[in-house]
Structures are given as structure tokens and as C-alpha cells.
Amino acid sequence: MRLLIVGTLKGQLTTATKIAMDNGASVTHAAGDEQAMAVLRGGKGADLLLVDVGLDIRDLVIRLEAEHIHVPIVACGIVNDARAAVAAIHAGAKEYIPLPPDPELIAAILAAVASDSRELVYRDEAMARVIKLAQQIAGSDASVMITGESGTGKEVLARHVHARSNRAKRPFISINCAAIPEHLLESELFGHEKGAFTGAVARRIGKFEEASGGTLLLDEISEMDVRLQSKLLRAIQERVIDRVGGTRPVPVDIRIIATSNRNLADAVRQGSFREDLLFRLNVVNLKIPPLRERPADILELAQHFIRKYAAANGVPARPISADARRVLTANRWQGNVRELENTIHRAVLMASGDEIGAEAILTPEGDRLDLARTPPAVAHATLAAEQVTRALVGRTVANVERDLILETLKHCLGNRTHAANILGISIRTLRNKLNEYADEGVAITPAGNSDHRAFIPTA
């Protein structure tokens, strides 16, 4: 936890410094906005800014945004002035605390920033195997690739690896390659010199230098432009980087962890990801199973989120009813842990009585989760379509289309209307295709008895 204290406040912040350090934070001081910006540009970084309310917080927020520096601000002042607090919040501060500081309040703020909902919670054997491997390789400096669907907890696992590594007391720096525009990502990673491009008002240390001695997480690395990948490869191989506009290489000492929700082997074949970079990053692969494949984790995580959001909202932590447990374990959780967390947050707010019942397990639209699930025929047809598309290489489009149509029709029990709906084509087009296949001697699933029960307008 890195805390940057901005301002002096007649010595009152000295007490805040001691409290922060007693709670395990490393503390840096800056007399004002300009010095604070110099600290942040210089690579020391910060997880939280504690700023004197007498300074121009709005100007500081604008300057941080202009240089793409993302760090939360907590304002503080020597008087409990409601107007000062409101003005600080409107300026962009996340919170206002009066000084002299209350030790418990400072500790709570630091704990909230440090934890950031990244606790590793699991019970299922499938996840336990991944964690065992992660702990086995944590002490090495080997690059790690963490793969899995969106929402499975890839960054949580990356932090777990860092916390058990020999670099645990050094920085853990994360950058989302998908969230930063291509023309800015190079500067964010490698830094830049003053005047390197329009808007480069001063030297800025990049994430590589900021993470030196620690761990750099390259989140969603599959989204990085292939031209930047070559520069990243050199940095990993030679442990040196070149700042944008720089004239000499800068040595760095970091461990790389990368994540992706895509199949990078496919990306290599498509030419959107360098094969040599994949080999460099994929020394150890930690593949997180989707939540639907680790059923024992569903209720364990649900209980964890109930405690978390009950405390956050000041409501009792109710147990989950038997019906609600069945609803939770039966759902496929396409959004994985992130979707489950949001669902439980809603349930904590919507539940009444002594338990969280099935009526409180709702979709974002407010429908009951169990009643909003996909009908069985549609689910089977979708699964069949997924299976058909797994082995497309070397086959003609016509053959793939035929097998997809026939398998979907089979799992819809011959119901042409359902099959056309799943395939996204009109019933007329489906029937024309089936007539073609029948003329070729292909066996067609007979029409189901329920075809007449539903009508979907055709294109």
C-alpha cells in the first residue's frame, strides 16, 4: 500500500503518516500539487493520495487526468467543515476526513484501498489445483500467463502469485491493455521524455520502471497492437526499455504476469499476436476454469459476497434458503464470479425475512433468475451449435452450414420454428436448405409435433 500525502497542515499530517505506517503503508510526502505530480511522474507511484483540502483539488484532478494518472484522492482538513467537505467531493475527492486524524478511520480507508475486493475465495477441487500450481511457481521469477473467461478472477490470482513471491514487498503494478488507446499505451508502459509528443509536458516514468523490483501485470494482453508487441518482447528478453523520445535504454528488474480471455494460439494463427512473445510469456500457464465448472465455489463465493455486502449496506447477513441455493447452483454464470457478485449484491438488498430466498435472486432487469433461464430446447441447440464449430479448419462453408443446421434441428426435436430462431434465419430459408439436403439423400429429423404452437414472423 503506497500513500502519497500532499500538503503540511501545520504538522497534523505527521500523525496521519505514523498511523499509515503503523498499518503497513509506505508513505511519501509532497508539499503541493507540483511536487505531487513530480513524485507520480517519477515512478514512485501511489495507491492513494491524502490531500490538504486547502490545496486546489480540482486542479490536481484535472492534471492527473491530463497525464492519464489514475489514483483515488481523499481530502483532509483541520476543521470539520461541511462546506469544505462538499467542495472537496465535488472537486473529485472520494472522501473527506477531519484532522487530527482518527486512527480507526485512517486504518479503515487504507484497508479499503489495499484490499479492493481481491480476496481469493475457493473450495472446488478444480480451482484448488490451479491455486496449488500458482503457489508452487510463485517463488520463481518465471513469466506467468493466466487465462480464463471474463470475470473468473484472473487479476485476483495474479495478486495472489505476487503476494507469495520473493517480490511481495515490492510494487505490484497493473495496466489494462484493452482500456488504453493504442497511441497512449506505449507511453504508459515505457514512459516518455519531455517534449516527446504533444502533451508531454515533463518526463513521465512508465509502468515498467514503476514496477521495477516487483511485478507488472499486463491485463488483457491479447488486445495489444502487434506493432507494440515487438517492443514488449525486447523489454522482456533484455530487461531494458526505451522511453518514448528517449536516447538511451533503461534497465528494469520485473516479473511479468499477463492475462487473456482469448485463445492466444488462435490469435497467433490469425496474425494478431506474435508467437515469440507468446512463448516468452507462457512459461507457466494458469488456466482458471469458468465458474460453472467449479460448482463447489458457487455457494462459497455467495456466502463471502453476502457478508461483504451486508456489512457495506448495514443489513443483516442472512443465510441462503435451500431454494435459493438450487437456483444459484443451476445457473450457468456466463459472467462468472463478477456476475455472481452482482447477483448476490442485489439479493442482499432485495431479501426480506430471515433468509435470502429464490425470489431475491434476480437478473439485472429484475426477473427471477430461475425463471429467466434459457428454455431447455434452446439451451441444447446452442450447445450443439458450439460443438459443431469447434473443428472448422479444413472444411467447406457449405459442409459446416449443413452440419450446423442439421444438429440444431436434431436438438430442437425437429421443431423448424425453434431451429430457425436459434440459427438466426427465416423459416423459409431453413425449409429451402432442408429440401436441398433431402434431395442429396441426407436424413432429416422429422418435424416435431409442436411446430404449430409458435409463430415467428419470417424475413
N, C-alpha and C positions, 0 to 999 in steps of 0.2 A: 504494500500500500504506500503510494507516494503522494505526499501532501505538500502543496506549494502555498505558503502563507504570504499574502500581498498586503503591505501596509505595516504600520507600527502600533497605532492606537495607544500611545503612551505606555508601552510595556505590557499592556493587557494580553497581547498575543504570545508573550513569553510563557504564560500559564497554559495557553492552548497548545503551544509547542510541547511542553512537558507532558501534558495529558495524551497528546497524539503519539509521542514516542513511547510512553508507557503502554500504549495499546498496539505497539509493533509497527508504527508508521515511520517511514523515513521522511524527514522534514527539510524543506528548502525555503529560504526567505527571499522576498523581493520587496524593495522599498515602495515601488509604484508600478504602474502599468507597463512602462517602457522596460523596466528591469525584468518584470514577469515575462514579457514577450521574449526577451533575450534568453531567459532560462529555458523557456519552452522550445525556442528555435535551436538552442544549443545541445539538445539531445538528452537532457536530464529527464524531461517529461514529467507528467503528474497525472494522478488518478482523480484528484480533487483540488480545486482552488478555494481557499478560505480568504475572502477579500474584505478589506475595510469598507464599510458602507459609505464612508466619506469620499472614497475614490469614485471616478466616473465608470460605473459598472457597465453602463450601456456602451460606452466607447470601447471598453475592453472586450465585450461580447462581439461587437462589430469587427474588431481587429482579429479576434480568434477565428471568426467565420471567414474573413477575407483570406486568411492563410490556411484554411481548412484544418484547424486545430480543434479537436473535439474533446472537451473536458468539462464536467459539471462545476458550477460555481455555487458556493454557499456564502452569503453575505453575513457580516457580523458588525455589531456596533456597541458602544459603551453605555447606551441608554436603550431601554425597552420602548422604542418609539414606533407606534403602529404605522405612522405615515412613512417613516424611513423603511420599514419592513415591506410595505406595499410597493413603494417606489423601487426597491431592490428587486422584488419579484417581477414587476413589470419590465425592469431593465434586462431580465434574463437569468437572474439567480434562481436556483432551485429551492432554496430555503433561506431563512434569516434566523440567526441566533444572537441573543443578547450577551454582552460581556460585562463583568468577568464570566468566563465560560463555566457551565455546569459540566462536571466530569462525565456524568452518565449520558448527557446529551451529545457531547463530543464523541464519546465512545460508540454510541448508537449510530451516529452519522458515518463514522469510519467503518463500522461493521457492515452497514447497509451498502456502502460503496464497494467494500472489499469482497463481500460475499456475492452480490449481484446475481442471486438466484442460481448459482452454479454448483450446488451440492450434487454429488454423484449418488444417486439412489437406484439400487437394483436388487433383484432377488433371483431372477430367472437364470437357469444354468447357461443358456446361450449367451447372455450378457456377461456372466461370471467368467466364461472362457476368454472373452475379449479383454476384460479387466486384468485377468491373470497374465496374459501376454503383455499388456501395457505396463504392468508393474515389473515384469521380467526385463524389459528393454529400457525402462525409464532411466536407469543409471548410466546408460551409454550416451554417446553424442551422435548416434545414427539418426539420419533423417527419417521422419515418420510420415506416412500417408494415411489419413483417416478418411474412410469412405462410408457412405450411407445416405439414405434418403433425407430430404429436408426435414428438420425437426427431430432427428433421432438423438441429438446431443453430441455432435462432433466437437464443438468448442469446449464443452464441459469435459470431455475425455482428454482433449489437448491440455487443458489446465491441470488435469489430474496427473498426466505424464510429467509436466513441468514441475509440479509440486513435489514429486518423488524423485526428481533428478538431482544431479550434483549442482545444478544451476538454480535450485529452488529459491535461493536468497537474492538472485539477480533478476532483472526485469523480465516480465512476460509481456510481449508487445504483440497485439493482434491488428491485422489490417484485412478488410473485406475487399477482395479484388473485384467483386461484382458491383460494389456500391460506389466506386470512384471512377469518374470518367477516364477514358484511356489516356488523354493528353495530360492528366494530372497524376496518374498512378506512378509513373517513373519518378517524378519528383517526391511523391510521398514515400516511396521505397528507398530511394538512394539520396534524397536531399538535393539541394541546389545552391549555387553561389549567387551572390547579389548581382542583379542585372542579367541573369541567365535567360530570362524571358520577361515579357510584360507582366508586372505584378510581383516580380521577385525583388522585394524592397530590401531584403537582407539575406545573409546566409541562413539556410534552414537545414538542420540535421534531419536525415530521413530515418525511417523505421529500422533499417539495418544497423545504423550507428547507435540509435536509441536502445536497441536490443542487445548491443554488444556485451558479451559476458553471460547473456541469458538466452531466452528462447523467442523466436519470431514465428508467429502463426500466420500463414498465408491462407486465409479463409476463401473458399470457392475459387481455387487457383485455376480451375478449368476455364474461367471467364477471362483470364488474362490474354491480351493480344499476343499473337505468336511472335511479333517483332520484339516485344519486351521480354519474351521468354529467353531469348538468346543472351540478353544482358543478365538475367537472373541466373542462368546456367553458369556463366562466368563467375558471378559472385559466389555461388555455392562451391564451385570447383576450386577456385583460387583464394577464397576468403578475402577478397578485396572488392571494393565497389568504386564507381566513378560518380561523383555528384554531377548533376546537370550543370554544364558550364564550367566544370572543374578542370584543372590542368594536371592533377596527379592522383594516382589511386590511393584509396584509404583502406587500411586493413580493418577487418571486423572479425570478431570471435562470437559466433552464434550457433545455436542449434535450430534447424528448420523443421517445423511441423506444417504440413499442408492438408487441406481438406477439400473434398469434392463430393457433390451429389450426383455427378455424372460418371459414366464409364469412360475412364481416360484412355483405355485401349482402343475403344471406338473412336475417340477424339483423335488419337494418333493416326488411325486409318483414314479418317476424314481430312487430315492435314491441318487441324485446328490446334494440335498440341504436339510439341516436339518429343520424339521418342527418347532422345538422350536425356532430356530434362526429367521425363517420367522415371527413367532408370535411376537418376540421381536422387529423386525424391522418395521413390518407392522402395527404400532399403527394407523397411518394415511396414507392412500393411495391417492396419487395424480396421476391420470391416464391422460396422455396427449393424446388427440386424434391425429391421423395422419393428416397431412396437407390436404389430400383430403376430410376429414370430417369437415374441418373448412374453407370453401371456401372464406369467407369474409376476412380471414387472408392473402390469397394469394397475392392479389393486394396491401394490406397494407405493407406486408413484401417486395414485389417487389419495391415499392416506397422507402422504407427505404434502401434497398441494392443499388438502383440506386444512391441515394445521397451519400452513403458511398463510392462506387467505382468510382463515377465520381470525387469526391474530391481526392481520393487516386491516380487517374491516370491523374489528371489535364485536364479533359474533361468536357464539359457542361452536366448538369443533365437534359437530355431530357425527355419529357413526354412519356408515353406508348400509342401507337396508339390503336384504337378500335380493329383492327385485332389481334394485339399482346396480348391485354387483353383477347380476346376469346381463344387464344392458351394457355395462362397461366392457365386460369380457367378450361379448358377442360382436362389438363394433370392430370394423377393420382399421380404424385410425390411420387414414391416408396422410394426415398431417403429423402423425407420430406423437412424440411427447409434447410438442408445442400445442397440438390440437387438444390433447388430453388435459393439459394445464388450463387452457382457456375454458374447456368444458367444466372442469371442477370449480374454477373461479365462479362461473355462472351458477353452478349448483349450490355453492356456499351462500351466495346472495339470495337465491330463489327458494331455498329449502325452508320448510316450516315444520313444526312438530319436533319430535325427539330424534328423528333420523333424516338422512338425505334419501328421499325416495326416488323411484324411477321418474316421477312427474317433474323432478327438478333437474334431470339430466337432459339438457336441451341443446338444440342446434343454435348457431348464431341468430337464425331467423325466429327462434322461439318455439320451434316444433319439438316434440318429444323425440329424442334420438332414436329410440327403438322403432317408432312409427315412421320415421323419415328414412329408414334404411332402404336400400335398393331392393325391389321385388326379386324373388329367387330366380325367375326365368331370365331377367335382365342380368343378374349377377353371374349366372352360369354362362350366358352368351358372352359377356365381357371377358370372363376368364378364358373361354375358348378362343376368343379373338387374340388375347395376349399370347397364348400358347402357339397359335399359328404363326405369329410374327417373329418368333424367336430365331428361326432358321431361314432367312430370306436370301442370303447370299447364294448366287449360282442358279437362281430360279427366275423364270419369266414373270412379268407383272400379271399376265393372264392366268398363269397357274396359281400364283399367290391369291389373286382375287377369287378364283373359283373355290379354293380350299377355305378361304375365309368365309365366303357366303355359305358354303355347304355345312361347315362346322357350326356357324352361328345358327343356321336353320335347325340343325340337329338338336342343339341345346335349347332352342325355343320350342322343341317338341313339334316342329313342323308349322308353327304359327307364323304365317308370312308377315302379318302386320307387325308383330314384335320384332322379327328378324330385320325387317326394313328399317324400323325405328332405331335399332341398335347400330345398323350399318350406315345410317345416315343417308339412305337413298329412298326413292319413292317406291311404293308397292308395285307400280307399273314396271319400273326398271328391274326390280327383283324378279318379277314373273318372266320378263323377257330373258333375263340371264338363265333362269331355271329351265326355260324352254330350250335354250341353246345347249345347255348341258345334257338335257334329256335326249335331244337329237344326236348327241355324241355318244349316247349309251351309258351315261353316268347315272348311278342310282340317286334318286332324290327322296328326301324324307317326306312322307305323305303329309298333306295339310292337316293341321290339328283341328280338333272339334271346336276350339274357342276362337277361331279366326273371325267368326261373325259377331263376336261380342264387343269388339272395339273398332272404331273407325278413326283413322288419322288422315287428314287431307293430304293428297299427293301433290307433288310438284308439277 
